[in-house]
Amino acid sequence: MSIDNTELDEIMEKLENLDDEVLAVEKLREFNNATKKLGELLMNLNKDLSHGEWKTACDEAKKEVDRVVDEIKAL
């Protein structure tokens, strides 16, 4: 899943409109952490990873982003 600006706006609006501010902050933190990890992997900041390790780490990070996005959308 790639996140475009429209989807990002939708996610942010969903979090901003949640009655439970603590949950909103928690989900925003999860989203930020997951997208940061994926972004760092995609930019290949860790040169110690083999291609296979890098690909596996990217796939796992993408699944985590997808999981968090799905949880936010379900709120």
N, C-alpha and C positions, 0 to 999 in steps of 0.2 A: 504494500500500500504506500503510495506516495501522497504526501500531504500538500495540497495546493493552498493558495491564499484564501480561497473561499471556504475550504474545509477548516483551515486554521481559524478563520473568523468565526465559524460555526462552533468550534470547540471552545474558543475563548468566551463567546457569548453565553454558551451553556454554563460554563463555570461562573461567570459573572452573575448570572441570574439564579444560581442555586441558593436556596434558603439556608442551607447548612454551610456557613462560611469556612468552618474547619475542614470539612470534606472537600470543598472547592480548592482550598490552599493545598491540601494533601495531594489531590489529583493533579493540580498544576505542577507541583514539585515532582511528582512521578513522571509527568509528561516531559518536563524540562530535562530531568536526568536521563530519561530514555532517549530523547532526541539528541542530547549532547553526546551520549556514548556512541550512537549510530553515526553522528556527524564526524566525530573524531576518527572512527574506523574508516568511514568513506574517504576522509582526507588522508588516510594511511599515515597517521602520526606515529604509529608504533612500527618502526622499521624492523623490529626483531621477529615479527610474525612471518611465517612462511605463507605462501599464497593460499594454501589449503586452510591453515589456521585463521588467516584473515577472512576468507570466505565464510567459514563456519561462524566466526565471531560476528560478522556482518549479518548473517542470516538470523542468529540468535537475537541480536540487538533489534533487528527489524521486527521480529515476532513480539518483542517486548513493547516496542512503540505501538504496534497494531493492537496489542492487548490493552494498553492504557487508553488508546483512542476509542476502542470499542466500549470500554467501561465508562468513559466520559459520555459517549453518545447514548448509553443506556440509562443515564441518570435522569 
